Amino acid sequence: MDQEVTQSRSELLGRLSQADFELLQPYMHNRHLKLKTPLESAAEPIECVYFLESGIGSVVAKIRPEANAEVVLSAAKV
């Protein structure tokens, strides 16, 4: 279930001025993501932006039809 965001542990969002954060706030929701939840797909419009507050995210590239490779890893400070 989504929850309204009143503050964020995201370092990027934490650097925003209070006024800028308040402009984004109506569009932000906390969301718990299950392991291996895809956040975007190739050749599809990006509909959401995610600011990790905990955990690890990665970008996986298809290098051959039968093989994938992690090319970017992002971790949130805890």
Secondary structure in CASP SS format (residue, H / E / C, confidence):
PFRMAT SS
TARGET T0000
AUTHOR 0000-0000-0000
METHOD secondary structure of the structure
MODEL  1
M C 1.00
D C 1.00
Q E 1.00
E E 1.00
V C 1.00
T C 1.00
Q C 1.00
S C 1.00
R C 1.00
S C 1.00
E H 1.00
L H 1.00
L H 1.00
G H 1.00
R C 1.00
L C 1.00
S C 1.00
Q H 1.00
A H 1.00
D H 1.00
F H 1.00
E H 1.00
L H 1.00
L H 1.00
Q H 1.00
P H 1.00
Y H 1.00
M C 1.00
H E 1.00
N E 1.00
R C 1.00
H C 1.00
L C 1.00
K C 1.00
L C 1.00
K C 1.00
T C 1.00
P C 1.00
L C 1.00
E C 1.00
S C 1.00
A C 1.00
A C 1.00
E C 1.00
P C 1.00
I C 1.00
E C 1.00
C C 1.00
V C 1.00
Y C 1.00
F C 1.00
L C 1.00
E C 1.00
S C 1.00
G C 1.00
I E 1.00
G E 1.00
S E 1.00
V E 1.00
V E 1.00
A E 1.00
K E 1.00
I E 1.00
R E 1.00
P C 1.00
E C 1.00
A E 1.00
N E 1.00
A E 1.00
E E 1.00
V E 1.00
V E 1.00
L E 1.00
S E 1.00
A E 1.00
A C 1.00
K C 1.00
V C 1.00
END
